[in-house]
């Protein structure tokens, strides 16, 4: 167990702040948080970080499988220190899982997994990000009052780092979204002889008609190489915007069938985008996989609707 002097503590937390501030991504920050928590908090052998977002709780980072399994046990049983700590600003401790009565279902599963003691610490946020740091040990009574005190100090550093990383990620995403939409509008302007306003309006209406997010539709146009003219719904709307009355319906196909095929193409392209992102983003892989599956299902539904009677 650590035996920290005041000088050691000051140096340790100065280094902790420096390391956490050096990360330039949200995923990297939470991975650093769980790794450093094990090094800083006496008694901690493994750690996981719980995030509550979009009505779900998940563990986007952990130091090993024991932490992940114990976090999941809490999510599946609907009880446990981390779930209570996420919603309430406090630190909760389990000294001996075999004797724990507050969360009996979770304690029984955690004991079978090999976790004998635990501490969960709320990470506060002014921006509505609900999270908790979960520390586990394979030995009973591993966490002391010193552990609790240091976890609280560490939680303050972790919260600041999380807020900073989330803000930077949000700002970067906003800039990238704006740039992507601007590029897509530029492509529409050049290929269909539109003004900037006409190109943007076209993109907005098409995203609504195909039930596709604007930024995702822009990604299709810019990233995948899919020519807007190949998406017939886009081409027809562009022709009307440009005053070309000869393009729409020239091939004699039903407008609803044309739009249906366009929706299939759009959802398939977006699903492919999310699958690519899931393969390259550890922290957001689960969310990208979920969105990819949703768009695959939407493509199948659009294909069924577009099928001739």
Secondary structure, 3 states (H helix, E strand, C coil): CCCCCHHHHHHHHHHHHHHHHHCCCHHHHHHHHHHHHHHHCCCCCEEEEEEEECCEEEEEEECCHHHHHHHHHHHHHCCCHHHHHHHCCCEEEECCHHHCCCCHHHHHHHHHHCCCEEEEEEECCCCCCEEEEEEEECCCCCCCHHHHHHHHHHHHHHHHHHHHHHHHHHHHHHHHHHHHHHHHHHHHHHHHCCCHHHHHHHHHHHHHHHCCCHHHHHHHHHHCCCCHHHCHHHHHHHHHHHCCCCCCCCCCCCHHHHHHHHHHHHHHHHHHHHHHHHHHCCCCHHHHHHHHHHHHHHHHHHHHHHCCC
